[in-house]
Protein backbone atom coordinates (compact mmCIF):
# COMPACT_ATOMS: atom_id res chain seq x y z
CA UNK A 1 0.00 0.00 0.00
CA UNK A 2 3.00 2.31 -0.37
CA UNK A 3 1.40 3.67 -3.54
CA UNK A 4 -1.66 4.60 -1.49
CA UNK A 5 0.48 6.47 1.02
CA UNK A 6 2.60 8.29 -1.57
CA UNK A 7 -0.46 9.37 -3.56
CA UNK A 8 -2.19 10.47 -0.36
CA UNK A 9 0.90 12.45 0.66
CA UNK A 10 1.06 14.19 -2.72
CA UNK A 11 -2.62 15.14 -2.61
CA UNK A 12 -2.29 16.29 1.00
CA UNK A 13 0.71 18.48 0.15
CA UNK A 14 -1.25 20.08 -2.67
CA UNK A 15 -4.19 20.68 -0.36
CA UNK A 16 -1.94 22.22 2.28
CA UNK A 17 -0.41 24.51 -0.31
CA UNK A 18 -3.83 25.99 -0.89
CA UNK A 19 -4.74 24.26 -4.12
CA UNK A 20 -8.51 24.18 -4.57
CA UNK A 21 -10.48 21.00 -4.06
CA UNK A 22 -10.69 20.39 -0.32
CA UNK A 23 -13.91 18.39 -0.69
CA UNK A 24 -12.33 16.43 -3.51
CA UNK A 25 -9.23 15.68 -1.42
CA UNK A 26 -11.38 14.51 1.50
CA UNK A 27 -13.30 12.17 -0.80
CA UNK A 28 -10.13 10.83 -2.41
CA UNK A 29 -8.54 10.13 0.97
CA UNK A 30 -11.76 8.56 2.25
CA UNK A 31 -12.01 6.19 -0.72
CA UNK A 32 -8.33 5.56 -1.52
CA UNK A 33 -8.26 1.97 -0.28
CA UNK A 34 -11.41 1.11 -2.20
CA UNK A 35 -10.02 2.59 -5.42
CA UNK A 36 -6.84 0.59 -4.86
CA UNK A 37 -8.89 -2.57 -4.22
CA UNK A 38 -10.99 -1.87 -7.31
CA UNK A 39 -7.86 -1.75 -9.45
CA UNK A 40 -6.64 -4.91 -7.71
CA UNK A 41 -9.86 -6.67 -8.71
CA UNK A 42 -8.94 -6.10 -12.37
CA UNK A 43 -5.13 -6.43 -12.29
CA UNK A 44 -3.27 -8.91 -10.15
CA UNK A 45 0.41 -7.95 -10.20
CA UNK A 46 1.25 -5.74 -7.23
CA UNK A 47 3.59 -3.44 -9.18
CA UNK A 48 0.94 -2.94 -11.87
CA UNK A 49 -1.72 -2.17 -9.26
CA UNK A 50 0.48 0.43 -7.61
CA UNK A 51 1.41 2.07 -10.92
CA UNK A 52 -2.21 2.16 -12.05
CA UNK A 53 -3.34 3.53 -8.69
CA UNK A 54 -0.84 6.38 -8.88
CA UNK A 55 -1.80 7.13 -12.50
CA UNK A 56 -5.46 7.13 -11.48
CA UNK A 57 -4.82 9.51 -8.58
CA UNK A 58 -2.93 11.89 -10.85
CA UNK A 59 -5.70 11.76 -13.42
CA UNK A 60 -8.33 12.32 -10.74
CA UNK A 61 -6.41 15.31 -9.45
CA UNK A 62 -6.18 16.76 -12.96
CA UNK A 63 -9.94 16.27 -13.37
CA UNK A 64 -10.93 17.27 -9.82
CA UNK A 65 -12.62 20.44 -11.05
CA UNK A 66 -15.03 18.22 -13.02
CA UNK A 67 -16.16 16.38 -9.90
CA UNK A 68 -19.78 17.13 -9.04
CA UNK A 69 -20.11 16.92 -5.26
CA UNK A 70 -23.76 15.89 -5.56
CA UNK A 71 -22.70 12.58 -7.14
CA UNK A 72 -21.15 9.64 -5.34
CA UNK A 73 -17.37 9.90 -5.48
CA UNK A 74 -16.40 6.21 -5.59
CA UNK A 75 -18.20 5.26 -8.85
CA UNK A 76 -16.88 8.47 -10.46
CA UNK A 77 -13.30 7.73 -9.39
CA UNK A 78 -13.54 4.06 -10.31
CA UNK A 79 -14.68 5.06 -13.79
CA UNK A 80 -11.32 6.76 -14.26
CA UNK A 81 -9.53 3.79 -12.70
CA UNK A 82 -11.33 1.41 -15.06
CA UNK A 83 -10.31 3.57 -18.02
CA UNK A 84 -6.67 3.52 -16.87
CA UNK A 85 -6.75 -0.27 -16.42
CA UNK A 86 -8.31 -0.81 -19.86
CA UNK A 87 -5.70 1.40 -21.52
CA UNK A 88 -2.94 -0.47 -19.72
CA UNK A 89 -4.35 -3.86 -20.73
CA UNK A 90 -4.80 -2.77 -24.36
CA UNK A 91 -1.11 -1.82 -24.49
CA UNK A 92 -0.17 -5.21 -23.03
CA UNK A 93 -2.48 -6.99 -25.51
CA UNK A 94 -0.52 -5.46 -28.37
CA UNK A 95 2.55 -7.26 -27.05
CA UNK A 96 0.92 -10.61 -27.72
CA UNK A 97 -0.38 -11.47 -24.28
CA UNK A 98 -3.89 -12.81 -23.81
CA UNK A 99 -6.11 -11.24 -21.15
CA UNK A 100 -9.76 -11.03 -20.26
CA UNK A 101 -12.00 -9.19 -22.68
CA UNK A 102 -12.93 -5.59 -21.98
CA UNK A 103 -16.57 -6.65 -21.64
CA UNK A 104 -15.73 -9.22 -18.98
CA UNK A 105 -13.52 -6.72 -17.16
CA UNK A 106 -16.36 -4.18 -17.26
CA UNK A 107 -18.70 -6.76 -15.74
CA UNK A 108 -16.15 -7.52 -13.02
CA UNK A 109 -15.79 -3.80 -12.34
CA UNK A 110 -19.56 -3.32 -12.09
CA UNK A 111 -19.86 -6.30 -9.74
CA UNK A 112 -17.09 -4.90 -7.58
CA UNK A 113 -18.86 -1.53 -7.30
CA UNK A 114 -22.21 -3.20 -6.54
CA UNK A 115 -20.58 -5.28 -3.81
CA UNK A 116 -18.96 -2.14 -2.37
CA UNK A 117 -22.35 -0.41 -2.25
CA UNK A 118 -23.90 -3.39 -0.45
CA UNK A 119 -20.96 -3.47 1.95
CA UNK A 120 -21.44 0.24 2.68
CA UNK A 121 -25.11 -0.37 3.42
CA UNK A 122 -24.25 -3.22 5.81
CA UNK A 123 -21.66 -1.04 7.56
CA UNK A 124 -24.20 1.78 7.91
CA UNK A 125 -26.76 -0.62 9.38
CA UNK A 126 -24.17 -1.98 11.82
CA UNK A 127 -23.18 1.57 12.81
CA UNK A 128 -26.84 2.47 13.38
CA UNK A 129 -27.37 -0.56 15.61
CA UNK A 130 -24.14 0.00 17.52
CA UNK A 131 -25.27 3.56 18.20
CA UNK A 132 -28.41 2.16 19.86
CA UNK A 133 -26.57 0.17 22.53
CA UNK A 134 -25.21 1.74 25.71
CA UNK A 135 -21.84 3.53 25.47
CA UNK A 136 -20.27 1.14 28.03
CA UNK A 137 -21.23 -1.78 25.81
CA UNK A 138 -19.67 -0.13 22.74
CA UNK A 139 -16.49 0.54 24.72
CA UNK A 140 -16.36 -3.09 25.84
CA UNK A 141 -16.78 -4.30 22.24
CA UNK A 142 -13.99 -1.97 21.09
CA UNK A 143 -11.73 -3.09 23.91
CA UNK A 144 -12.28 -6.78 23.18
CA UNK A 145 -12.24 -6.69 19.39
CA UNK A 146 -10.05 -3.73 18.45
CA UNK A 147 -7.42 -4.00 21.15
CA UNK A 148 -4.49 -6.31 21.58
CA UNK A 149 -5.56 -7.75 24.94
CA UNK A 150 -7.00 -11.21 25.38
CA UNK A 151 -10.42 -11.94 26.89
CA UNK A 152 -8.61 -13.40 29.90
CA UNK A 153 -6.61 -10.16 30.43
CA UNK A 154 -9.66 -7.95 30.03
CA UNK A 155 -11.70 -10.13 32.39
CA UNK A 156 -8.95 -9.97 35.01
CA UNK A 157 -8.83 -6.18 34.67
CA UNK A 158 -12.62 -6.04 35.11
CA UNK A 159 -12.39 -8.49 38.06
CA UNK A 160 -14.75 -11.00 36.47
CA UNK A 161 -14.19 -14.46 35.07
CA UNK A 162 -13.44 -14.94 31.35
CA UNK A 163 -16.67 -16.96 31.12
CA UNK A 164 -18.66 -14.05 32.56
CA UNK A 165 -17.04 -11.64 30.08
CA UNK A 166 -17.76 -14.03 27.21
CA UNK A 167 -21.44 -14.20 28.28
CA UNK A 168 -21.59 -10.39 28.49
CA UNK A 169 -20.14 -10.11 24.98
CA UNK A 170 -22.64 -12.70 23.69
CA UNK A 171 -25.56 -10.67 25.10
CA UNK A 172 -24.24 -7.48 23.47
CA UNK A 173 -23.74 -9.24 20.13
CA UNK A 174 -27.25 -10.73 20.35
CA UNK A 175 -28.69 -7.25 20.96
CA UNK A 176 -26.85 -5.86 17.93
CA UNK A 177 -27.88 -8.83 15.75
CA UNK A 178 -31.49 -8.42 16.92
CA UNK A 179 -31.38 -4.75 15.95
CA UNK A 180 -29.98 -5.62 12.51
CA UNK A 181 -32.60 -8.33 11.95
CA UNK A 182 -35.37 -5.97 13.06
CA UNK A 183 -34.11 -3.20 10.76
CA UNK A 184 -33.89 -5.58 7.81
CA UNK A 185 -37.40 -6.89 8.50
CA UNK A 186 -38.96 -3.42 8.64
CA UNK A 187 -36.86 -1.59 6.06
CA UNK A 188 -35.63 -4.40 3.86
CA UNK A 189 -32.04 -4.45 2.59
CA UNK A 190 -30.59 -1.01 2.05
KALIN-V983148 format. One record per helix or strand of 3 or more residues. SS is the DSSP state (H for helix, E for strand). FROM is the first residue (numbers start at 1). LEN is the number of residues. If there is no record, write none. Layout:
ss->SS from->FROM len->LEN
ss->SS from->FROM len->LEN
//
This chain:
ss->H from->2 len->15
ss->H from->22 len->21
ss->H from->46 len->17
ss->H from->64 len->3
ss->H from->73 len->21
ss->H from->102 len->31
ss->H from->135 len->11
ss->H from->151 len->8
ss->H from->162 len->26
//
